[in-house]
Amino acid sequence: MTHAALHVGEDRSNPIRSECARVEPRCLRTFTASQAVLAASAGSFHWTPEGRRLLDLTSGVLVANLGHNPCGWMSRFSRAMQWPANVGCMDSSPCSKECASPCKGFFRAAPMTAYNAITPIEVRATRMLLETVRSCPGGSRLDQVLWAASGSEAVVKALWAGMALDRNRDMILATRHGFHGKKGLAGAVTGSEHDRERDPRVRFIGFPMHECRDLSMRDQPFDPSPYRAELDALWRQFGMRLGMLITEPYLGGGGSYHPYASYLRMVQQFCREHDIVFILDEVQANFGRTGKLFAYESYGLEPDIVVLGKGLGNGVPVAAAVGRSDLFSAMDYGEGSDTWSANPLNAAAVLATLEEFKCGNVIGDMHKSSRIIESGLNKLRSIPFVAHVRGEKDGMVWGIEMCDYGGKTGPEWANALVGAAYKGVNNEGLHILGPLARKVLRVSPPLVITEAEAQQGMDLLHQIAETLVVEHVDGKNPRPLVSGSR
């Protein structure tokens, strides 16, 4: 926010308002003169940090229809999540497991929804996220957080910020075959110019997919000049109408293509030369997947806006566009707001995530398992229906690309391996999602996978793949391939 509403006698709330005004843009909220700070809630009431009770006449923008922190709801929620303990209640006993009619009391705690108000937990999460991104090389430009509930929403907000900076520079460059979401502008910058429902403001640029199609090419020389020539041609054609460029560090949904750092640095340099907002969509790449906490550090980048999500909440849906305050300040009140942005539940998940990474050695421990998995995936190239393996060095994401073999197509082999891995061997299987780009299987286990688990998983994957070759090609105990290839 541009200005904090400071109220006389609110010595605890006012510093929270002031910090919120510094670390979050005004567009995240619609204008409300009170700028209420809500420290706790129960039933139909909120409490300020000073202890003043407020009757809630908003339900957090029509969300808390059952009241704030209802014991019965929380008990049901906890049981559904299989959490180990029931939640206590202010004015009645905790509900028993067999309770057919849970208690109707409420317990006083941080609100789970606080639309357009400010909560201390939100400001703590914002502060810690900024400290984290700025502590990593490449994060020096990032000084405000624009919260969102999903990665695609955060991408849209980042693009809105770029457009607001100069309304005449409304054109967007996006890397071809990238994935940024399915909604609005996020969908418009996803895919390529050949997809349906294209936005005339978007132009797509090449990504070095061919040059980084396999791990064996990782250390080969790379010449980014043809890609720079493509960018220069677009500048000559559209000039100052080009206002933003968005790319992923690696193409995730497009088939797990992991580029040379010199390609991304060239793209960033082009943006710097022409004052184009450089947006790095790390929703799939953040929090360790590329070998470091953030991909901009792995690739030696310094984005104007970085989009974070997925691993940011470790299972709770939360995302954020973290960027330059001058970009976000170009948007006015309400232009970046929505129901769920900066809600306390999300903030708590972000804090928990950041604290785990700060207090532990998650990234360092991950590197050992990463090398085991990459070695195991490399051995898969001996399987005749495996064409390429690619991924992040010392990271935790790879793609296995299938090819046509033995009268079956690459997509058929990909789906067959997913099905066979699920069935497993001796009641031990592997969970793999359906293929990217029709024939690429993504391998992206939790960062905390142990060395022993990694080795066991790779051994099992190789055994299953070898068995598929025998069964489907040699005809021993034949069974049909899994259907459903697209």
N, C-alpha and C positions, 0 to 999 in steps of 0.2 A: 504494500500500500504506500501511496505517496506520503500521507500524513497519518499519524496515529491520533486517535481521539483520546486525549488524556483527561481523566475525570478527577476532581478534587477528592481527596480522602481514599484513593485507590492505589496505595503505595505498592501493592503486590501486582495488581493488574496492569498498571501503566508500563512497567518495564517489559512485560510480555508483549503488550501492544507495540511498543517501540521496536522491539527486536523483530516482531512479525512484519512491521512496515519495512524493515531493512532487508529481510531475507526472502520475502514473498512479494510478488507483484500485485498491484491493486486489482488487476483484471481477474484474479482468482476468486474474488467475491463481488457480489452486487453491493451497492452503497447502502450502508446501514449506519445511522448516526451514532448508535450506542457502542458499536464494536465490542460487544459483550465478551468477556473472558469467562469461560465456564470450567470450573475446576472439578466439579462432581455433579452427579445427577442421580435422581431416584424418583420413579413414578412420574408425576406431573411437574416436578420441580428441578431446577438447577441451583447450584451454589457458586458464587464467585470466589476467587482466592481469598477475599476478605471475610467470607462467611455469610454474605447476604443471600437470602433465599429468593429465587425468582420463579414464579409460576410460569411454566412454559406454554405459551399460546401458539407455538409453531410446529411442534413435534419434529423439529429438525427438518423443515420443509416436507411435511406430510409423510415422514418415515417411521417415527417411533409411535405407531398406532397402539401398541400394547403398553406404552409407558417406557420410561428409561430404566434399564437394568431390572427387568422383571425376574423374580426368582424362578417362577415356573418355567418361563421360556428358557432361561439360562440352564436350568436343570435338564430340560429336554435336549437343548443344544449340546450340552456336555455329554449326555448319554449317547446322542447320535454320533458324536465325534469320538466316543469311547475314551473320553478323558477320565482320569482315575478318581476324581473327587467331586462330590456335589457342591453347589454354591450355597453359602449361608444366606440368611435373610434378616433384614432389620427387625421385623416384628413377628416372625413365625419360624418354626423349625424348618430345616432343609427338607425337601420333598424326598420321600423314600423311592426306591427303584420301582416299587409296585404301585406307586401313587397314581390313581386314575384321574384325580383332580388336583393338579399341582397347586401349591400355595399361591395366594394372590398378592403376596407382599413384594417389596422392592428392596434392593440393597444399594447403598450409596457407593458409587465408584465413578471413574471417568465415563462421560457419556460415550455411547457408541456412534452417535450421530450428532453433529453440532453445526449444521449448515449456516454459513455466513457469520458464525461466531468464531472465537479464537480459543484454543485449548492449550494449556501448558505442554501437554504431550506432543501436540503438533509442532509447536515451536522448537521443542527439544529435537524432534526428528529432523526438522528442516535444518537446524543448526548442525547436527551431527552429519547429515548427508553432505552439506556444503564443506564441512571440515574434511570429510573423507575424500570427496572428488578433488578438492583443491590441494590435498596433501600428495596426490599422485602426479608425477610429471605429465604435463599437458592440460591440467585442470585450472590453470590460472585465470582463464577468461570466465569461469563459471561462478557467478556470485548471487544468483537467485534461483528459487525452486518454484516451478509451476506444476502443482500436483494434478494427477489424473487417476482414474480407476482402472485403465487398461492401456496397454502399449499403443494401440491404434489411436486412442483418444489423446495420448501425450504427443504422438506424432502430429496429429491435426493441430494441437495447440502450438507446437513448435513452428509449423508452417504458417499459422495465423500470425504469430509474432513476426516472422520474416516479412509477411505481406504488410503488416501494420507499419513497419519501419519506413516504408516508402510505397504508398498506394499505387504509384505508377510502375513499380517494378514487380509485377504480379506473376511473372513466369517462373516456373520451377524446373530445374534439371534433376533427373533421378536416374540412378544406374539401372540399366535394362535387366530384367528378370529378378529384381529385388523384391522383397516382401516387407511391407510396412503396415499392413492391416487391410480390412475389408470395408471400412466405413469412410464415407466422404472423401476428403482429400487424401487420407491414408490409402484408400483404395485407388485413387487416381494416380498415385506415384508408385503403385505396385504393378509388376509385370512388365509389359512392353507396349509399344504403339500399336501392336497388332491385336490386342485384346479389345473386347467390346467396351462401350461406354467410356471412351477416352475423354479426358478434360483438355480443351485446346490450350490451356495455360502450361501444360506439362510437355517437356521434351526429354527423351531418353538418350542416355549415353552408354557407350560400351563398357564392359567389365571384362577383365582378362580371364575368362573362364577356360579357354583352351590352354592358355599358358600355365594354369595352375590346376590342371585336371587330375594330377596324381602326386603323391608324396615324393616320388622319385625326381620331380621337377623343382622341388622346393629351393634348392641351392643353385639353380641354373641362372645365367644372366637374363635380365629382363629389360626390355626397351619400352618405356612408357610413351615415347614420342608419337606413335600413331593415335593414342588416346588423347594426347594433348592437342594434336591437330584437329581432332573431332570437336573438342571443346572450343578451340579458336574459331572454327568454322561457324559454330553456333553463336559465338559472340559477334562475329561479323554480320550474321543474319539478323540477330535480335537485339544486340547491344544492351542498352540500359534497361530494357524490359526484363532481363534476367536478374532476379533478385535473390534466389535461394538455390542451393544444391543439397540434396539429401542422398545419403548412401548408407549402407550397412558396412561395418568393418569386413565381414565376410558375407557372401550370399547364403542365407540360411534356407528359407523355403525354396529358393531357386536351385538347390542341389548341393549345398555345403561346399562352396568354392571359396578358398582362402587365399587372398591375393598377396602379391609382393608389397611390402611396405612402401616401396618407391611409387607404386601406382597411386595409393591413397595420399601420399605426400604431394604428388604432382597435382591431384585434384584439389587439395587444400591450397596449394600455391596459386592455382588458377583463381580460386575464390578470393584470395587475398589481393591479387593484382587488380581485380575488378570490383572489389567491395561487395562481393556476393556472400550472403550468410551461409556458412558451412555447418550443416546439421548432420550429426553422426548418430544414426539409429542403432543403439546398443541393446535394444530390448532382448535380443537373443544372445548377445555376446557378453553382457556385463557380469560382474561378480565371478571372475575366475575362468570363464570358458576359454579365453584366449591365452591363458597362462599367467596373466596378471589380473589385478582386481578389475580394471577397466580396459577395454580394447584400445582406447586412445593412447594409453601408456604402452601397450604391446606394439602398436604400429607407429609410435612417435608422432602423434597428432595433437593438435590444440584446437578443438572444435569451438565454434561460437555457441552451439547448443548441443548437448548430448541428451539423448532420450534413453531413459532407464525403465526397466520393468521386469516381469517374470521373476527372476531370482531376487529382486529387490524386496519382495514380501515373503519369499520362501513358502508360497502356498496361499497367501492372502492376496486377493487381487488389488494391486496398487502399482502405479507407474508415475513417472515424473519427467518433465522436460527441465533440465538444469542448464542455465545459460546466462548470457550477458544481461545485466539489469537494463541497459539502454534499449535492448530489443523488447523485453517484456513491458517496459514502461510506455512503449508506443501503443499498447492496448489499454482501453479505459475500463472502468468498473464493469464487471459482468461479462466482458468479452472472452474471458478464459475460465468462467465458473461453471460448475455443474453440481449435481446433488451430492456426489460422493467424494469430491476432491478434498484432500486433507482431513478426512474424517479420522477420529481418534483410533478406531480399530486398525485402520491402515497404518497410522503413525506408529502405533505400538509394534506392529509387525516389522516396520522399517527399522525401528530402534533395536529390536531383538536381532535382526539380521546384521546390522552394522556392528553391534556389540560382539556378536559371535566371531565375525571376521577380525575385529580389533583385538580381542582377547586370546584368540587361538592362532594356530599356524595352519589354517585351512589351505591356503595357496601352496605353501612350502611342502606340506604333506601330500598334496594332490599330485605334485610333479612326479613322485615315485610311481604312483599308480598309472599316471598318464603314459609313462614310457613303456610300461608293461602292456597297456592296451594298444598303443601304437605298434609295438612289436608284433602283437598277436594279430592285429588287423593287416599288417604287412604280409603276414604268412597267408592270409586269405587270398592273396593275388595268385596263389597256385591253383585255386579253384577255377575251373574253366569258365564259369558263368560270372565271375567277378572281373570287371574291366579295370576299375581304378579304385584307389583308396586315397582320401585326402583329409586334411585336418590341421589343427593348430599345434605347433610345436610346444610341448610341455603344457598344452591346454587340456580341455576335457570336452571336445566335440569333434566328430569325424563324420564323413560320408562314405558309404560303400556303394559304388556305382556298378550295376549289373549290365551284362551285355547279352546279345542273342547267342544261344548255344543249344545244340542237340535238338533243333526243331522248335525250341521255345524262345520267346522274346525276353528281353531284359526285364520289362515290367512283370511278366509271368514269374520269372525266377525271383524277383524281389518279393512278390506276394507269397510265393512258395516258402521262402526262407522265413518270413514273418510267421506264417502258420506253423512251420516245423519247429521254430524256436519256441513258440508258445507251448506246443505239445511236449517238447523237451525229451529228456532221457531219464528213466528211473525217477520220475516225479520231480525232476529238476529242469526248469525251463528258463527262457529269456523273454522279457517283455520288450518288443520293438514296435514302434509305430509304423503305420502304412508308409509307403515310399514317397519321398519328395520328388518332384519333377518326374513322376511316374516310375522311376527305376533306381532311385538313390535312397538307401536306408541310413538314417541318422543314428549314430551311437553317441549318447550324451548322458552317462550315468551321473549320479550325485557326486559332487567333488570329494565327499568323504569316503568314497569306496576304498576299501583297503587293498593292499598289494595282493593279499591272498585271494580276495574276492575278484579282483581284476583278472588274475591268472586263471582262476576257475572259470570265469565267464568266457574268456577268450578260448580256453580249451574246449568248452562246451559248444561255443559258436562254430569253431572249426570242425568239430566232430559232426555237428548237425549238417553243416554245409557239405562235407564229404559224403555223408549218408544220402543227401539229396541227389548228388551226382550218380551214385550207385543205383538208387531206386528209380530215378527218372530216365537215366540214359542207358544203363546196362540192363534195365528191365528186371532186376531182382526185387521181388515183393513190390511190384509197381503200384502206385496210387496216384490219383489225379492231382495235378497242381491246384493250389488254392485259386479259386476264381476271384474276379473282382478287379482285375487290372484295368486302368482307365486309359 
